[in-house]
């Protein structure tokens, strides 16, 4: 089969550029010599070399059957950046294992450059990050799918880095670059003079998706189908054959004292029928006493080792003294982690679609609709939710000190209260989830007031009914 004339011309152009670098000693046997790369100081040479690597990657991809793109995501046409958002380039996938917001950028979702205003893309990225940069967050960049036809210019990347001032960089804890290629390494050398050493330490290369499982809530992570297929291809090439099916170890029975990763019902049965799980009861009690006025409460992360240590104590039925950690944020992160690790969200899978439909409800009727949704929950879930939201309402009332308004709390807790049974939360779903949660916090009395006040931590369901009868 004859190759298109355009491809032949492109190969000739690449050969000419490669010849130049071969003479300079920067490329050997068509393999990039990264030792020489470190010594290259001419930006135009680096940019040419980056383009060569990208062209080579494209040609390798042309040899395999091209996958069908996932298609645009469902986005409200009234979205201020609908022209960009509809492509699904940027997604917010809840939190990582340690309570930090997770933002995903997928190169394979970028349309051809002539179909996308890259200035608008930059504005949309800032618009998305602005909702989360005041808290600790993680960026995951899926590199696969970046091509000459859809890549922003290196000049655009320089402009973007310049526009992301300190507030965007300060709370970024890790930038995961998934499936890096030589193009990424060359681009990194181009930007090295602009990037601080401290920021550079946040960059982590991830060669295979399986490596993300160690750090992120993988099952809730938005991963395009093209990226999944590419990862399978890489693993097959590494092992010299098709990748074996991923073996999941048989589930281990939970400890009788287990608190994390088990259902509300399991915890209640193992804790003398107490309604409020010990983790929620104890973290809320501690934060009421020590953390109500702490600025940025629920926005900060803590050391991973500390989280694991506290979880281990709870799961072994041992007492936890948060004062020993000298950091009120430990209790805040543990509370979020407990909610996120429930096998079924506190609001249950059943109401997820009802929450997403909230945007279609007239603003003046939304509180009433939220009330209907929460009152349809199983009784145990309702009581725990009310206990938690009563506390979050208290936190919001101290927003002058802690900077945590109902809206800010909704951004933090929304994705920890409800998520879909399968897949991850899309960026378009965040708006109704956050609106729903904000209403629960801000209009707590209107939504929850018709039923009993939050249960005491040690009450059982029978004792609660007894108290209602007496009332």
DODONU-102450 format. One record per residue: residue in one letter; x, y, z of N, C-alpha, C in turn. Coordinates in steps of 0.2 Angstrom, whole numbers, padded with zeros to 4 digits, always signed. Layout:
! DODONU-102450
aXYZXYZXYZ ...
! end
This chain:
! DODONU-102450
x+0004-0006+0000+0000+0000+0000+0004+0006+0000 x+0003+0011-0005+0007+0017-0005+0006+0022+0000 x+0011+0025+0003+0010+0030+0008+0008+0036+0005 x+0004+0040+0009+0002+0047+0006+0008+0051+0005 x+0008+0055+0000+0013+0060-0002+0015+0064+0004 x+0010+0066+0008+0011+0071+0014+0015+0067+0019 x+0014+0061+0020+0018+0057+0025+0026+0056+0022 x+0026+0055+0016+0033+0055+0013+0037+0061+0014 x+0033+0067+0013+0037+0073+0014+0039+0075+0021 x+0034+0072+0025+0035+0073+0033+0042+0069+0035 x+0042+0063+0032+0048+0059+0033+0054+0062+0031 x+0054+0065+0025+0060+0068+0022+0062+0074+0027 x+0057+0078+0029+0059+0084+0033+0062+0082+0040 x+0059+0076+0043+0062+0074+0049+0069+0071+0048 x+0070+0068+0042+0077+0065+0041+0082+0071+0040 x+0080+0076+0037+0084+0082+0037+0086+0085+0044 x+0081+0086+0048+0082+0088+0055+0087+0083+0059 x+0085+0077+0058+0089+0072+0062+0096+0072+0059 x+0097+0073+0053+0104+0073+0050+0108+0078+0054 x+0105+0084+0055+0108+0090+0058+0110+0088+0065 x+0105+0084+0069+0107+0082+0076+0112+0077+0076 x+0112+0072+0071+0117+0067+0071+0124+0070+0070 x+0124+0075+0066+0131+0079+0066+0133+0082+0072 x+0128+0084+0076+0130+0088+0082+0131+0083+0088 x+0129+0076+0087+0130+0071+0092+0124+0071+0097 x+0118+0074+0095+0113+0074+0100+0108+0068+0099 x+0109+0064+0093+0104+0059+0092+0109+0053+0089 x+0108+0047+0092+0112+0041+0090+0108+0035+0088 x+0108+0033+0082+0104+0027+0080+0097+0028+0081 x+0094+0035+0080+0087+0036+0080+0085+0036+0087 x+0089+0035+0092+0087+0035+0099+0090+0041+0103 x+0085+0044+0107+0087+0050+0110+0092+0049+0115 x+0098+0053+0115+0103+0053+0120+0102+0058+0125 x+0099+0057+0131+0097+0062+0136+0103+0065+0139 x+0109+0062+0139+0115+0065+0142+0117+0071+0137 x+0116+0071+0131+0117+0076+0126+0112+0081+0127 x+0106+0079+0128+0100+0083+0129+0101+0089+0134 x+0104+0086+0140+0105+0091+0145+0109+0097+0144 x+0114+0096+0139+0118+0101+0137+0116+0105+0131 x+0110+0104+0129+0108+0108+0123+0105+0115+0126 x+0107+0120+0124+0105+0127+0126+0101+0131+0121 x+0101+0129+0115+0097+0133+0110+0090+0131+0110 x+0085+0135+0112+0078+0133+0112+0075+0131+0106 x+0078+0134+0100+0075+0132+0094+0077+0125+0092 x+0083+0123+0094+0085+0116+0093+0081+0111+0097 x+0080+0113+0103+0076+0109+0108+0069+0108+0105 x+0066+0113+0102+0059+0113+0100+0059+0109+0094 x+0064+0109+0089+0064+0105+0083+0064+0098+0085 x+0069+0096+0090+0069+0089+0093+0063+0087+0096 x+0059+0091+0099+0053+0089+0102+0048+0087+0097 x+0048+0091+0091+0043+0090+0086+0045+0083+0083 x+0052+0082+0082+0054+0076+0079+0051+0070+0083 x+0052+0070+0089+0050+0065+0094+0042+0064+0093 x+0038+0069+0093+0031+0069+0092+0029+0066+0086 x+0033+0067+0080+0031+0064+0074+0033+0057+0074 x+0038+0055+0077+0040+0048+0077+0035+0044+0081 x+0032+0047+0087+0027+0044+0091+0021+0043+0086 x+0019+0048+0082+0013+0047+0078+0014+0042+0073 x+0020+0041+0070+0021+0036+0065+0020+0029+0068 x+0022+0028+0074+0022+0022+0078+0014+0020+0079 x+0010+0025+0081+0003+0024+0082+0000+0023+0075 x+0002+0025+0070-0001+0024+0063-0001+0017+0061 x+0004+0013+0064+0005+0006+0062-0001+0002+0066 x-0004+0004+0071-0009+0000+0074-0016+0003+0072 x-0021+0000+0073-0028+0002+0072-0029+0008+0076 x-0031+0013+0073-0033+0019+0077-0040+0018+0081 x-0040+0020+0087-0046+0019+0092-0050+0025+0090 x-0057+0023+0091-0062+0028+0091-0062+0032+0097 x-0062+0039+0097-0062+0043+0103-0068+0042+0107 x-0067+0044+0113-0073+0043+0117-0079+0047+0116 x-0078+0053+0112-0083+0057+0111-0084+0063+0116 x-0087+0068+0114-0088+0074+0119-0092+0071+0125 x-0090+0075+0131-0094+0073+0137-0100+0077+0137 x-0105+0075+0141-0111+0078+0142-0110+0084+0146 x-0111+0090+0143-0110+0096+0147-0116+0101+0145 x-0118+0105+0150-0123+0109+0150-0121+0115+0144 x-0125+0116+0139-0124+0121+0134-0123+0128+0137 x-0126+0129+0143-0126+0136+0146-0119+0137+0150 x-0115+0132+0150-0108+0132+0153-0104+0138+0150 x-0101+0142+0154-0098+0148+0151-0092+0146+0147 x-0089+0140+0147-0084+0137+0143-0086+0131+0139 x-0093+0131+0137-0095+0125+0134-0091+0123+0128 x-0089+0128+0124-0085+0126+0118-0079+0122+0119 x-0076+0122+0126-0070+0119+0128-0072+0113+0132 x-0077+0114+0137-0079+0109+0141-0082+0103+0138 x-0085+0104+0133-0089+0098+0129-0084+0092+0127 x-0078+0094+0126-0073+0089+0124-0071+0084+0129 x-0072+0086+0136-0070+0082+0141-0062+0081+0142 x-0059+0087+0140-0052+0087+0141-0050+0087+0148 x-0053+0091+0152-0052+0091+0160-0058+0088+0164 x-0056+0084+0168-0061+0081+0173-0058+0082+0180 x-0063+0082+0185-0062+0082+0192-0064+0075+0194 x-0060+0071+0197-0062+0064+0199-0061+0063+0206 x-0065+0067+0210-0065+0067+0217-0059+0068+0221 x-0057+0064+0226-0051+0065+0230-0046+0059+0229 x-0040+0060+0230-0035+0054+0231-0036+0051+0237 x-0032+0046+0239-0032+0042+0245-0031+0046+0251 x-0029+0052+0250-0027+0056+0256-0031+0063+0256 x-0036+0063+0253-0041+0069+0254-0039+0075+0249 x-0035+0074+0244-0033+0079+0240-0037+0079+0233 x-0039+0085+0231-0043+0085+0225-0039+0082+0219 x-0043+0079+0215-0039+0075+0209-0042+0078+0203 x-0038+0081+0199-0039+0084+0192-0036+0081+0187 x-0039+0079+0181-0036+0075+0176-0036+0079+0169 x-0031+0079+0166-0030+0082+0159-0029+0076+0154 x-0033+0075+0149-0032+0070+0144-0030+0073+0138 x-0024+0072+0135-0022+0074+0129-0026+0071+0123 x-0028+0065+0124-0032+0061+0118-0039+0065+0117 x-0041+0069+0122-0048+0072+0121-0047+0079+0117 x-0041+0081+0116-0040+0087+0113-0042+0087+0105 x-0046+0091+0103-0048+0091+0096-0042+0094+0092 x-0042+0093+0085-0037+0097+0081-0037+0104+0083 x-0031+0107+0082-0030+0114+0084-0035+0119+0081 x-0036+0118+0075-0041+0122+0071-0048+0122+0074 x-0050+0117+0078-0056+0117+0081-0057+0119+0088 x-0051+0121+0091-0051+0123+0098-0047+0130+0099 x-0050+0134+0102-0046+0141+0104-0042+0139+0110 x-0035+0139+0109-0031+0137+0115-0031+0142+0120 x-0032+0148+0118-0033+0154+0124-0039+0152+0128 x-0044+0150+0125-0050+0148+0129-0049+0142+0133 x-0045+0137+0130-0043+0131+0134-0039+0133+0141 x-0034+0138+0140-0031+0141+0146-0035+0144+0151 x-0040+0148+0148-0045+0151+0153-0049+0146+0156 x-0051+0141+0153-0055+0136+0156-0052+0132+0161 x-0045+0130+0160-0041+0127+0165-0041+0131+0171 x-0040+0137+0170-0039+0142+0176-0046+0142+0180 x-0051+0142+0176-0058+0143+0178-0059+0136+0183 x-0057+0131+0180-0058+0124+0184-0054+0124+0190 x-0047+0126+0190-0043+0126+0195-0044+0131+0201 x-0047+0137+0199-0049+0142+0203-0054+0139+0209 x-0058+0134+0207-0062+0131+0212-0059+0127+0217 x-0052+0125+0216-0049+0120+0220-0042+0122+0223 x-0039+0128+0220-0032+0129+0222-0031+0132+0229 x-0037+0133+0232-0036+0135+0239-0035+0129+0244 x-0036+0123+0241-0035+0117+0245-0030+0113+0241 x-0027+0108+0245-0022+0104+0242-0025+0100+0236 x-0021+0099+0230-0024+0096+0225-0019+0092+0221 x-0021+0087+0217-0016+0083+0213-0018+0084+0205 x-0013+0084+0201-0015+0084+0194-0012+0078+0191 x-0016+0075+0186-0014+0069+0183-0015+0070+0175 x-0009+0070+0172-0009+0072+0165-0008+0065+0161 x-0013+0064+0157-0012+0058+0152-0009+0060+0145 x-0003+0058+0144+0000+0061+0138-0002+0058+0132 x-0004+0052+0132-0005+0048+0126-0011+0052+0122 x-0010+0052+0116-0015+0056+0111-0013+0063+0109 x-0007+0065+0112-0005+0072+0110-0002+0071+0103 x-0004+0075+0098-0001+0074+0091+0000+0081+0088 x+0004+0081+0083+0005+0087+0079-0001+0091+0078 x-0006+0088+0076-0013+0091+0074-0017+0094+0080 x-0015+0092+0086-0020+0094+0092-0015+0097+0097 x-0009+0097+0097-0005+0100+0102-0005+0107+0102 x-0005+0110+0108-0004+0118+0109+0003+0119+0107 x+0005+0125+0105+0012+0127+0104+0016+0127+0110 x+0022+0127+0109+0027+0127+0115+0026+0134+0118 x+0025+0139+0113+0024+0146+0116+0018+0147+0120 x+0013+0143+0118+0007+0143+0122+0008+0140+0129 x+0012+0135+0129+0014+0132+0136+0018+0136+0140 x+0022+0140+0137+0026+0145+0141+0021+0150+0144 x+0017+0153+0140+0012+0158+0142+0008+0155+0148 x+0006+0149+0147+0001+0145+0152+0005+0145+0159 x+0012+0143+0158+0015+0142+0165+0016+0149+0168 x+0017+0154+0164+0018+0161+0166+0012+0164+0170 x+0006+0162+0167-0001+0164+0170-0003+0160+0176 x+0000+0154+0177-0001+0151+0183+0003+0153+0189 x+0001+0158+0193+0005+0161+0198+0005+0157+0204 x+0008+0159+0210+0009+0156+0215+0003+0152+0218 x-0003+0155+0218-0008+0151+0221-0010+0145+0218 x-0008+0144+0211-0010+0138+0208-0004+0133+0209 x+0002+0135+0210+0008+0130+0211+0009+0128+0219 x+0007+0133+0223+0008+0132+0230+0005+0125+0233 x-0002+0124+0231-0006+0119+0234-0006+0113+0230 x-0003+0113+0224-0002+0107+0220+0003+0103+0223 x+0001+0097+0225+0006+0092+0229+0009+0088+0224 x+0006+0085+0219+0010+0081+0214+0007+0082+0207 x+0011+0081+0202+0009+0081+0195+0011+0075+0192 x+0007+0070+0191+0008+0064+0188+0008+0064+0181 x+0013+0063+0177+0013+0062+0170+0013+0055+0168 x+0007+0053+0165+0006+0046+0164+0008+0044+0156 x+0012+0039+0155+0014+0037+0149+0019+0042+0146 x+0024+0044+0149+0029+0049+0147+0033+0047+0141 x+0034+0051+0136+0039+0049+0130+0045+0054+0130 x+0049+0053+0125+0054+0058+0124+0052+0065+0123 x+0046+0066+0120+0044+0072+0119+0043+0076+0126 x+0040+0073+0131+0039+0076+0137+0046+0077+0140 x+0051+0073+0140+0058+0074+0143+0061+0080+0139 x+0060+0081+0133+0063+0087+0129+0059+0093+0131 x+0053+0093+0131+0049+0099+0133+0051+0101+0141 x+0052+0096+0145+0054+0098+0152+0061+0102+0152 x+0065+0100+0147+0072+0103+0147+0071+0110+0144 x+0066+0111+0140+0064+0118+0137+0062+0122+0143 x+0058+0120+0147+0055+0124+0152+0059+0124+0159 x+0065+0120+0159+0068+0120+0165+0071+0126+0168 x+0073+0131+0164+0075+0137+0166+0070+0141+0170 x+0063+0140+0168+0058+0144+0171+0055+0140+0177 x+0057+0134+0178+0053+0130+0183+0058+0130+0190 x+0055+0132+0195+0058+0132+0202+0060+0124+0204 x+0065+0124+0207+0067+0117+0210+0062+0114+0214 x+0059+0118+0218+0053+0115+0222+0047+0113+0218 x+0046+0116+0213+0040+0114+0209+0042+0108+0205 x+0048+0107+0203+0051+0102+0199+0051+0095+0203 x+0051+0096+0210+0051+0090+0214+0044+0087+0214 x+0039+0091+0212+0032+0088+0212+0030+0084+0206 x+0035+0084+0201+0033+0080+0195+0035+0072+0196 x+0031+0068+0194+0032+0061+0195+0030+0057+0188 x+0034+0054+0185+0033+0050+0179+0029+0043+0181 x+0024+0042+0177+0020+0035+0178+0020+0031+0172 x+0024+0026+0171+0024+0022+0165+0018+0018+0164 x+0015+0015+0169+0009+0011+0168+0004+0013+0173 x-0002+0012+0171-0008+0014+0175-0008+0011+0182 x-0006+0004+0182-0006+0001+0188-0002+0004+0194 x+0003+0008+0192+0007+0012+0197+0002+0017+0200 x-0003+0020+0197-0007+0025+0200-0011+0022+0206 x-0012+0015+0206-0016+0012+0211-0013+0013+0218 x-0007+0014+0218-0003+0015+0225-0005+0022+0228 x-0007+0027+0224-0008+0033+0226-0015+0036+0226 x-0019+0034+0221-0025+0037+0220-0031+0032+0221 x-0037+0035+0221-0043+0031+0221-0044+0029+0214 x-0041+0023+0211-0041+0022+0204-0047+0020+0201 x-0052+0017+0205-0058+0015+0202-0063+0021+0201 x-0061+0027+0204-0065+0033+0203-0062+0038+0198 x-0056+0036+0196-0052+0040+0191-0055+0040+0184 x-0056+0046+0181-0058+0046+0174-0052+0044+0169 x-0052+0039+0166-0047+0037+0161-0050+0035+0155 x-0049+0039+0149-0051+0038+0143-0050+0031+0140 x-0054+0029+0136-0053+0022+0133-0047+0021+0129 x-0045+0027+0126-0039+0026+0122-0033+0025+0126 x-0033+0028+0132-0027+0028+0137-0027+0021+0139 x-0033+0018+0141-0033+0011+0143-0030+0006+0138 x-0032+0007+0132-0030+0003+0127-0022+0003+0126 x-0020+0010+0126-0013+0011+0125-0009+0008+0131 x-0011+0008+0137-0008+0005+0143-0007-0003+0142 x-0013-0006+0139-0013-0013+0138-0007-0015+0133 x-0007-0011+0127-0002-0012+0122+0006-0011+0125 x+0007-0006+0130+0013-0006+0133+0015-0012+0137 x+0010-0014+0141+0011-0020+0145+0013-0026+0141 x+0009-0027+0136+0010-0032+0131+0017-0032+0128 x+0019-0026+0126+0026-0026+0123+0031-0027+0129 x+0030-0025+0135+0035-0026+0140+0036-0034+0142 x+0030-0037+0141+0031-0044+0143+0031-0049+0137 x+0032-0046+0131+0032-0050+0125+0026-0054+0123 x+0021-0052+0125+0014-0056+0124+0008-0052+0126 x+0002-0054+0125-0004-0050+0128-0003-0050+0135 x-0006-0044+0138-0006-0044+0145-0010-0049+0149 x-0008-0052+0154-0012-0056+0157-0018-0053+0161 x-0024-0056+0162-0029-0052+0166-0026-0050+0173 x-0028-0044+0175-0026-0042+0181-0029-0046+0187 x-0025-0049+0191-0028-0054+0196-0029-0049+0203 x-0035-0050+0205-0037-0046+0211-0037-0051+0217 x-0033-0050+0222-0033-0055+0227-0039-0056+0231 x-0041-0062+0233-0047-0063+0236-0048-0058+0242 x-0054-0055+0243-0055-0051+0249-0054-0054+0255 x-0050-0050+0260-0049-0053+0267-0055-0051+0271 x-0058-0055+0275-0063-0053+0280-0061-0048+0284 x-0065-0043+0285-0063-0037+0289-0063-0039+0297 x-0058-0035+0300-0058-0037+0307-0064-0035+0311 x-0066-0038+0317-0072-0036+0320-0072-0029+0322 x-0066-0026+0323-0065-0019+0325-0064-0014+0319 x-0065-0017+0313-0063-0013+0307-0068-0007+0306 x-0065-0001+0304-0069+0005+0304-0069+0008+0297 x-0063+0007+0293-0063+0010+0286-0064+0004+0281 x-0068+0006+0276-0069+0002+0270-0074-0003+0272 x-0078-0003+0277-0084-0007+0278-0090-0003+0279 x-0096-0006+0278-0102-0003+0278-0104+0000+0285 x-0109+0005+0284-0112+0007+0291-0115+0002+0295 x-0119-0003+0291-0122-0008+0295-0117-0012+0299 x-0111-0014+0295-0106-0018+0299-0103-0015+0305 x-0102-0008+0304-0099-0004+0310-0104-0004+0316 x-0111-0003+0314-0116-0003+0319-0116-0010+0323 x-0116-0015+0319-0117-0022+0322-0111-0023+0327 x-0105-0021+0325-0099-0022+0329-0098-0017+0334 x-0102-0012+0335-0101-0007+0340-0108-0006+0344 x-0111-0012+0346-0116-0012+0350-0122-0007+0348 x-0123-0008+0341-0129-0005+0338-0129+0003+0338 x-0123+0006+0340-0122+0013+0340-0124+0016+0333 x-0127+0021+0333-0129+0024+0326-0124+0028+0323 x-0120+0032+0326-0115+0036+0323-0108+0032+0323 x-0105+0031+0318-0099+0027+0318-0094+0031+0322 x-0090+0027+0326-0085+0030+0330-0080+0035+0327 x-0078+0034+0321-0073+0039+0317-0077+0045+0316 x-0083+0045+0314-0087+0052+0313-0088+0055+0320 x-0090+0051+0325-0092+0054+0331-0086+0057+0335 x-0080+0054+0334-0074+0056+0338-0071+0062+0334 x-0070+0062+0327-0067+0067+0323-0072+0074+0324 x-0078+0073+0324-0083+0079+0324-0082+0082+0331 x-0082+0078+0336-0081+0080+0343-0074+0084+0344 x-0069+0081+0341-0063+0084+0342-0062+0091+0338 x-0065+0091+0332-0065+0097+0328-0070+0103+0331 x-0075+0101+0334-0079+0106+0337-0076+0109+0342 x-0071+0106+0346-0068+0109+0351-0061+0112+0349 x-0058+0110+0344-0051+0112+0342-0051+0115+0335 x-0056+0114+0331-0055+0116+0324-0060+0121+0321 x-0065+0123+0324-0070+0126+0321-0068+0133+0318 x-0063+0136+0321-0060+0142+0318-0053+0142+0315 x-0051+0136+0313-0045+0135+0310-0046+0137+0302 x-0042+0141+0300-0042+0143+0293-0040+0138+0288 x-0045+0137+0283-0044+0131+0278-0045+0124+0281 x-0049+0124+0286-0050+0117+0289-0054+0113+0283 x-0052+0107+0282-0054+0102+0277-0051+0103+0270 x-0047+0109+0270-0043+0110+0263-0036+0107+0263 x-0033+0106+0269-0026+0104+0269-0025+0097+0270 x-0020+0094+0267-0018+0087+0268-0013+0086+0273 x-0012+0080+0275-0007+0079+0280-0003+0073+0278 x+0003+0071+0281+0007+0066+0279+0004+0059+0278 x+0005+0056+0273+0002+0050+0271+0003+0045+0277 x+0009+0044+0280+0011+0040+0285+0006+0041+0291 x+0005+0047+0292+0000+0049+0298-0007+0046+0297 x-0009+0047+0291-0016+0044+0289-0016+0037+0290 x-0011+0033+0288-0011+0026+0288-0011+0024+0296 x-0007+0028+0299-0006+0026+0306-0012+0026+0310 x-0016+0032+0309-0023+0033+0312-0028+0028+0310 x-0028+0026+0304-0032+0021+0301-0031+0014+0304 x-0025+0013+0305-0023+0006+0308-0025+0006+0315 x-0024+0011+0319-0027+0012+0326-0034+0010+0326 x-0038+0014+0322-0045+0013+0322-0047+0006+0320 x-0044+0003+0315-0046-0003+0313-0044-0009+0318 x-0039-0007+0322-0037-0012+0327-0041-0011+0334 x-0046-0006+0334-0050-0005+0340-0046-0002+0345 x-0040+0002+0343-0036+0005+0348-0038+0013+0349 x-0037+0016+0355-0039+0023+0355-0035+0027+0351 x-0038+0033+0349-0035+0038+0345-0035+0044+0349 x-0029+0047+0350-0028+0054+0353-0026+0059+0348 x-0030+0063+0345-0028+0067+0340-0023+0073+0343 x-0023+0074+0349-0019+0079+0352-0011+0077+0351 x-0010+0071+0351-0003+0069+0350+0000+0070+0343 x-0004+0072+0338-0002+0074+0332+0000+0081+0331 x-0003+0085+0335-0001+0092+0335-0003+0096+0329 x-0009+0093+0326-0011+0096+0319-0019+0094+0319 x-0023+0099+0319-0030+0098+0319-0032+0096+0312 x-0028+0097+0307-0030+0094+0300-0030+0087+0300 x-0027+0083+0305-0027+0076+0305-0034+0073+0305 x-0037+0076+0310-0044+0074+0312-0049+0075+0306 x-0048+0081+0302-0052+0083+0297-0051+0078+0291 x-0044+0077+0289-0043+0072+0284-0046+0065+0285 x-0045+0063+0292-0048+0056+0293-0055+0056+0292 x-0059+0061+0294-0066+0061+0293-0068+0061+0286 x-0064+0064+0281-0065+0064+0274-0064+0057+0271 x-0058+0054+0274-0056+0048+0272-0061+0042+0273 x-0064+0043+0279-0069+0038+0281-0075+0038+0277 x-0077+0044+0275-0083+0044+0271-0081+0042+0264 x-0075+0043+0261-0073+0041+0254-0072+0034+0254 x-0071+0031+0259-0069+0023+0259-0075+0019+0261 x-0081+0022+0262-0087+0018+0263-0088+0014+0256 x-0090+0008+0257-0092+0004+0250-0097+0007+0246 x-0102+0010+0250-0107+0014+0246-0108+0021+0250 x-0108+0026+0245-0108+0033+0248-0114+0034+0253 x-0113+0038+0258-0117+0040+0263-0124+0041+0260 x-0124+0045+0255-0131+0046+0251-0133+0041+0247 x-0130+0035+0247-0132+0029+0243-0131+0030+0235 x-0130+0025+0232-0130+0025+0225-0137+0027+0222 x-0142+0025+0225-0149+0026+0222-0150+0034+0221 x-0148+0038+0225-0150+0045+0224-0145+0049+0219 x-0140+0046+0217-0135+0049+0213-0138+0053+0207 x-0143+0049+0203-0146+0052+0197-0151+0058+0199 x-0154+0057+0205-0158+0062+0208-0155+0069+0209 x-0149+0068+0212-0145+0074+0213-0143+0078+0207 x-0141+0074+0202-0139+0077+0195-0145+0081+0192 x-0151+0078+0194-0157+0082+0191-0158+0088+0194 x-0155+0090+0199-0156+0096+0203-0156+0102+0199 x-0151+0102+0194-0151+0108+0190-0157+0110+0186 x-0161+0105+0185-0167+0106+0181-0173+0109+0186 x-0172+0109+0192-0177+0112+0197-0176+0119+0198 x-0181+0123+0198-0181+0130+0199-0178+0132+0206 x-0174+0137+0206-0169+0139+0212-0173+0139+0218 x-0179+0142+0218-0183+0143+0224-0186+0136+0227 x-0186+0131+0223-0189+0125+0225-0183+0119+0226 x-0177+0121+0226-0172+0116+0227-0171+0114+0234 x-0172+0118+0239-0171+0116+0246-0177+0111+0247 x-0183+0112+0245-0188+0107+0245-0186+0100+0242 x-0184+0101+0236-0182+0095+0233-0176+0091+0236 x-0171+0095+0239-0166+0092+0243-0169+0088+0249 x-0174+0091+0252-0177+0088+0258-0180+0082+0256 x-0183+0081+0251-0187+0075+0248-0181+0070+0247 x-0176+0072+0244-0171+0067+0243-0168+0064+0249 x-0166+0068+0254-0163+0065+0260-0168+0061+0264 x-0174+0063+0264-0179+0059+0268-0181+0053+0265 x-0179+0052+0258-0180+0045+0255-0174+0040+0257 x-0169+0043+0261-0163+0038+0262-0165+0033+0268 x-0162+0028+0268-0163+0023+0273-0162+0027+0280 x-0165+0025+0285-0165+0028+0291-0158+0029+0294 x-0154+0024+0294-0148+0025+0297-0143+0030+0293 x-0144+0030+0287-0140+0035+0283-0142+0042+0284 x-0149+0042+0285-0152+0049+0286-0149+0052+0293 x-0149+0048+0298-0147+0050+0304-0139+0052+0304 x-0135+0048+0301-0128+0050+0301-0127+0056+0297 x-0130+0056+0291-0130+0062+0287-0132+0069+0291 x-0137+0068+0294-0139+0074+0298-0134+0076+0304 x-0132+0071+0307-0126+0072+0312-0120+0076+0309 x-0118+0074+0303-0113+0077+0299-0114+0084+0297 x-0120+0085+0294-0122+0091+0291-0123+0096+0297 x-0126+0094+0302-0126+0099+0308-0120+0102+0310 x-0114+0097+0310-0108+0100+0311-0105+0104+0306 x-0106+0102+0299-0104+0107+0294-0107+0113+0294 x-0113+0114+0296-0117+0120+0297-0114+0124+0302 x-0111+0121+0307-0108+0125+0313-0101+0128+0310 x-0098+0124+0306-0091+0126+0303-0093+0132+0298 x-0098+0132+0294-0099+0137+0290-0101+0144+0293 x-0104+0143+0299-0106+0149+0303-0099+0152+0306 x-0094+0149+0306-0087+0152+0308-0083+0154+0302 x-0086+0155+0296-0082+0156+0290-0078+0162+0290 x-0080+0167+0294-0076+0173+0294-0069+0172+0297 x-0068+0167+0301-0062+0164+0304-0059+0159+0300 x-0063+0154+0298-0060+0148+0295-0060+0148+0287 x-0063+0153+0284-0064+0154+0277-0067+0148+0274 x-0072+0144+0277-0075+0139+0274-0083+0140+0274 x-0085+0144+0269-0092+0145+0268-0095+0139+0266 x-0102+0139+0266-0106+0133+0264-0104+0131+0257 x-0102+0136+0252-0100+0134+0245-0093+0130+0246 x-0088+0133+0250-0082+0130+0250-0082+0123+0253 x-0087+0122+0258-0088+0115+0261-0091+0110+0256 x-0095+0113+0252-0098+0109+0247-0093+0106+0242 x-0088+0110+0240-0083+0108+0235-0079+0103+0238 x-0078+0103+0245-0074+0098+0248-0078+0091+0249 x-0084+0092+0252-0088+0086+0254-0092+0083+0249 x-0094+0087+0244-0099+0084+0239-0097+0077+0236 x-0091+0077+0234-0089+0071+0230-0088+0065+0235 x-0087+0067+0242-0086+0062+0247-0093+0059+0250 x-0099+0062+0248-0105+0060+0250-0109+0056+0245 x-0108+0057+0239-0111+0054+0233-0107+0053+0227 x-0107+0047+0224-0104+0046+0218-0107+0040+0214 x-0106+0039+0208-0110+0034+0204-0107+0027+0206 x-0112+0022+0205-0110+0015+0206-0104+0013+0202 x-0104+0015+0195-0099+0013+0191-0095+0019+0188 x-0089+0019+0187-0085+0025+0184-0084+0030+0189 x-0082+0036+0186-0080+0042+0190-0085+0047+0190 x-0084+0052+0194-0089+0058+0193-0086+0063+0188 x-0090+0064+0183-0088+0069+0178-0088+0076+0180 x-0084+0080+0176-0084+0087+0178-0091+0090+0178 x-0095+0088+0173-0101+0091+0172-0106+0089+0178 x-0104+0084+0182-0109+0082+0187-0107+0085+0194 x-0101+0089+0194-0099+0092+0200-0103+0098+0202 x-0106+0101+0197-0110+0107+0198-0116+0105+0202 x-0121+0101+0200-0126+0099+0204-0125+0096+0210 x-0119+0092+0211-0117+0089+0217-0115+0094+0222 x-0111+0099+0220-0109+0105+0224-0115+0109+0226 x-0120+0110+0222-0126+0114+0223-0130+0110+0229 x-0131+0104+0228-0135+0100+0232-0132+0100+0239 x-0125+0099+0240-0122+0099+0246-0122+0106+0249 x-0121+0111+0245-0121+0118+0248-0128+0119+0251 x-0133+0117+0248-0140+0118+0251-0141+0114+0258 x-0138+0108+0258-0139+0104+0264-0135+0108+0270 x-0129+0111+0268-0126+0115+0273-0129+0121+0275 x-0131+0125+0270-0133+0132+0271-0140+0132+0274 x-0144+0127+0272-0151+0127+0274-0153+0121+0278 x-0148+0120+0283-0148+0114+0287-0155+0113+0290 x-0158+0118+0293-0164+0118+0297-0170+0116+0293 x-0170+0119+0287-0175+0118+0282-0176+0111+0279 x-0170+0109+0278-0169+0102+0275-0170+0096+0280 x-0167+0097+0286-0167+0092+0291-0172+0093+0297 x-0175+0099+0298-0178+0101+0304-0184+0097+0305 x-0187+0093+0301-0194+0090+0302-0193+0083+0306 x-0187+0081+0306-0185+0075+0310-0181+0076+0316 x-0180+0071+0320-0176+0072+0327-0169+0075+0326 x-0167+0079+0331-0160+0082+0330-0155+0076+0330 x-0149+0078+0328-0143+0073+0327-0143+0069+0333 x-0142+0062+0332-0142+0058+0337-0135+0058+0341 x-0136+0057+0347-0130+0057+0351-0125+0051+0349 x-0119+0051+0349-0115+0046+0346-0116+0039+0349 x-0118+0039+0355-0119+0032+0358-0126+0029+0357 x-0130+0033+0355-0137+0031+0354-0138+0025+0349 x-0143+0020+0351-0144+0015+0346-0151+0017+0343 x-0153+0014+0338-0159+0015+0335-0165+0014+0339 x-0165+0009+0344-0170+0008+0348-0171+0014+0353 x-0165+0016+0356-0165+0022+0361-0168+0028+0357 x-0166+0029+0351-0169+0035+0347-0176+0035+0347 x-0179+0029+0345-0186+0028+0344-0189+0030+0351 x-0186+0028+0357-0189+0029+0363-0189+0036+0365 x-0184+0040+0363-0183+0047+0364-0189+0051+0360 x-0190+0048+0354-0195+0051+0350-0202+0050+0353 x-0203+0044+0356-0210+0043+0359-0211+0047+0365 x-0206+0048+0369-0206+0052+0375-0208+0060+0373 x-0205+0062+0367-0206+0069+0365-0213+0069+0362 
! end
